[in-house]
Amino acid sequence: MPLKFQLRKYLESDGVLDIILQNLTPSSDGCIRTMIDGNLWKQRTVNCDKKLIVPLNVFFDDFTTGDTVSSHASKTSICGIYYYVPCLPVHILTKLSNIHIAGFILSEDRKEFDNSYLFRNLVDILIELEEEGLEIHVRGEKLVVHFMLGFITGDNLGLSGILDLVESARANYYCRLCKRNRTQRENDTVEYVETFRTIKSYEEDLILDDVSLSGIKRDSIFNEIPSFHVTYNVYFDLMHDLWEGVCVYGLGHYFNYFINVKKIFSLDELNFRKNTFVFGNLNSSNIPSDIRDTNISKSKIKMTTSEIKTLVNFLPLIIGMLIPEKDEVWNHFCLLLQICHILMLREIPIEYLDNLKKLIQDHHSQYLTLFNDTLKPKHHNLLHYATSIMQSGAPRHQWAMREEAKHRDSKQYSRATNNKINLCKSLAIKAGFKFASDVFCKNFVVPEIDLRESQILNSPLSDEHKQLLCADGIVIGDVIRYIDKFQKHGMVFSNDMYFYIMQHSLMSIFWLEKIILDNNDKLVLICCRIQSRQFIDHFQSFEVYKTNEKQIITNIEKLQMRSVNLHRVNEKLLLRFCNYVNIVNIVP
């Protein structure tokens, strides 16, 4: 379906425009969240006060729709072009129906034709959306919404190709943000701001017309968009740089050191401990596969992104008790964990950025000395993340994880049909039907609280619960409605589970005992508090314990809460909180 038609129907759907408008205001509490909080967006919209401007990110990525090893695999490789509104809240943005399809291009065509030919129509539409806007009708009121291209997103190889930059990671000037040469990048442990690409230096490099001296193949067609320039695209993908890059390189060295050099444990013992570790229900679908000796010798751990993320996050609880205290390689791994913690936060306090720079500098310096290895291009990208956060917002809001999940529908459909003639058109037609279904069924906005799958049980009110509810001023009759579970922002909360509540960068943990519906059909949670004893650096985990102190929690709609798993290791109950940094304490 035409891009403008999709956007109009999308914004006119129930609740979509309201949520976008609620999230167009920059944060004022010192935290960086979406690209709206980034300096680049503020600079680009400074003279547009009278217009309603909505950011729009465009994502490019190649995927294979058929057999990846057949002789015809290249003919079934397709470049998917998706777009989304990056300022949406997390629970809305992660829903695949809010990531829309702009089109498909055969990957072979990208080798034959220039980007200026392939993306001519897309750029013209983006220019029209920015300058003329899009007229929509919401609740009988006519509005004109202007869309401004925020960032062009994707993996490193895809971004370089789309932006007409050199694509080889071994090129002399490969970085999209700065002009450090290959030799310098392999040893850099800090960022050099003076080498950043600017519009002036970009134009000078075009005149130079030498890829080996500039890293620029040709002037990008996306520079024709009035408010956009390639040098404004300060975007790095967390999925490819961190989890599929730096973490993979590190794991190969760590396992080689512990298994082959220090012989602290064997590969079989590592796999046995991994397979017998209870990851918890939140991670049950992403349990990593067995590690092979060839993976370690080549420093290449072959797993999916989710599996690598799970392995890295829980490795301290799997093998931490075997590692001697103050082991320098283990301390290096703990540095990597702290970097992962900060970068995976959905809200990053500005004061964390100096700490992030220091952690990355220490990590890279020790990597060079401990493993006698050069830094890879993805290590270099990591140096720019603090700058990227300030300029573009928290990286987790724009990483490619959900966009790559969008490939699934196209892959499944292409494997179900035997007609490979003009496959891009077939996929586009199928995507149009899917979008029409989402509009008709109103699948874009997730309800705050969803009780549709909950089972309600009417039961007499116990004396203990009655005393707790009365003490909190909650009026309920003698017969009470208990429910087994509910969904908040798509996440399931049920009896006998742990969850945490975030308030002003402070976290409180609870065990959920009972869920009650009061007389006003509002949720009331009866919980036991979980207290923290200490933070254990060696495990990068909090030691916690369950108390008998009961607490009533109400106003569920206004709370920032998520479920979490606790793990028992060496008779200690540990919270391996994967999206948290140890400089903030768990509080009552």
Number of C-alpha atoms within 10 A of each C-alpha: 15 11 15 17 10 18 16 15 15 21 19 17 20 17 16 17 14 13 16 18 14 11 16 18 11 16 14 8 9 12 20 25 25 26 27 24 24 21 15 19 19 15 10 14 14 8 9 9 8 6 12 14 19 21 21 19 19 20 26 22 23 20 18 18 21 18 13 13 8 8 8 11 13 17 16 19 20 23 22 23 19 21 21 22 20 24 27 21 17 14 15 20 20 17 16 15 20 20 22 23 24 20 20 20 18 19 19 14 14 16 9 9 10 14 19 16 10 15 14 12 11 15 18 13 15 23 22 17 19 20 15 13 20 17 13 17 13 14 7 7 7 10 13 14 19 21 23 25 24 25 22 21 25 27 20 23 15 18 22 21 17 22 24 21 24 24 21 14 16 12 16 20 25 26 25 23 22 19 22 19 18 18 12 13 24 18 17 20 24 18 21 13 12 8 12 15 19 15 12 9 15 18 13 12 20 16 10 12 15 13 18 14 14 23 26 25 19 19 17 17 20 25 15 14 18 13 16 18 19 22 18 21 21 22 28 28 22 25 20 19 20 23 20 21 19 20 22 22 21 21 20 17 21 20 25 20 18 18 19 15 10 10 12 15 15 13 19 14 13 17 17 13 15 22 15 9 17 17 21 13 10 10 15 11 12 18 20 22 15 16 18 14 15 10 15 22 14 12 18 19 23 17 18 14 19 17 18 21 23 19 21 20 19 22 19 22 24 22 16 16 13 12 15 11 12 9 11 12 19 20 16 19 21 18 19 21 22 21 21 23 18 22 24 18 19 19 19 21 16 15 10 14 18 10 15 20 21 13 18 24 18 16 20 25 16 18 20 16 10 14 13 9 12 16 21 17 19 21 24 24 24 26 20 21 25 23 18 23 26 20 23 30 30 29 27 20 24 28 19 22 18 14 24 17 11 19 18 13 13 22 16 12 14 20 13 9 10 9 10 13 8 9 22 20 13 18 19 17 13 14 19 17 13 14 21 14 13 16 18 10 10 16 16 21 18 16 14 13 16 16 14 9 10 14 12 16 13 10 11 13 16 11 10 9 14 18 12 15 18 11 11 13 9 14 12 17 11 10 12 19 19 21 19 17 19 20 18 20 17 16 13 12 19 18 17 11 15 21 19 20 15 14 12 7 14 13 17 18 26 23 23 21 15 19 22 20 16 17 13 8 9 13 19 19 19 20 24 20 20 22 18 20 12 13 18 12 13 18 21 24 22 23 21 21 15 14 12 9 9 17 17 16 15 15 10 15 13 8 14 12 20 16 17 20 17 20 19 14 14 9 7 12 17 25 22 21 17 21 15 19 19 16 8 10 16 21 12 12
